[in-house]
Amino acid sequence: MTIISHRHRFIFLKTRKTAGTSIQGWLLNHLGPRDVIVSDRDLVPLPRPFLSTPSATTRWMEAEIGIKKRLSRLGLRHMRLKPHSSAKDVRKAVGKKIWHNYHKIAVVRNPWEQMISAWRFREHLIGRPLSLDEMLDAREASQTKDRGNWIIYTIDDEIVVDTIIRYEQLHEGLASLAHRVGLPPPVLPHYKTGLRKPTDVISGLTDRQIARIARLSRKEIEVFGYEAPRRLTACPDEANDPVPIRSQSR
């Protein structure tokens, strides 16, 4: 979800497969009537005021969303937002004054873990088996127009949020955020879980898969210092990808 909280003066930018839906479940009951939240379609209708979100708030979902699309063309800019809106689009929707005065937050995750989670979720959505390599093929084919999570919290390749929470320290990061903006301690519901299999571990990736994900997530790896995973077992018959994996510790 994208959240713009006027009550607590923060903007939450939802990155993919970083517990955003669970974070939404925690924040939802603490938002003011003017606060904006944009949710995934599988979590609507939202118990929110009609004009506070482009997402559906009634059981007449298609009709409501059609009305809100027309309202967006009439000047209600927040009606143009999406659950994974980019920082650039959110800034345009709220205006520069709110953008610069509100605390902006996003969550980042180990790119190899994030890709496995995204793969299994995509498989669940399409309702048929999908190999990780097929998922990577699709990501590579669309990379020129889809830059993944990086574009959600950056503008012109510069990070523009005030707080980056690492998924690996999610509870601690959210607790610090709650204290900062005046929210109660986080209690997260568990949404969209249970799709990964016990064998879906990053140490089980092939060398080629590790390198492909590294290329797709080059910026995150360079900036946040994520280390390429070590494989559980070597596979002498596998052709190693000639592209080196660049990672650094911080």
Secondary structure as UniProt FT lines:
FT   STRAND          2..5
FT   TURN            6..9
FT   STRAND          10..13
FT   TURN            16..17
FT   HELIX           20..27
FT   HELIX           28..30
FT   TURN            33..34
FT   STRAND          36..38
FT   HELIX           41..43
FT   HELIX           50..52
FT   HELIX           61..73
FT   TURN            74..75
FT   HELIX           77..80
FT   TURN            83..84
FT   HELIX           87..94
FT   HELIX           96..101
FT   STRAND          103..108
FT   HELIX           111..126
FT   HELIX           132..141
FT   TURN            142..145
FT   HELIX           148..152
FT   STRAND          154..155
FT   TURN            156..157
FT   STRAND          158..159
FT   STRAND          163..166
FT   HELIX           167..169
FT   HELIX           170..181
FT   TURN            198..199
FT   HELIX           202..204
FT   HELIX           207..216
FT   HELIX           218..224
FT   TURN            236..237
//
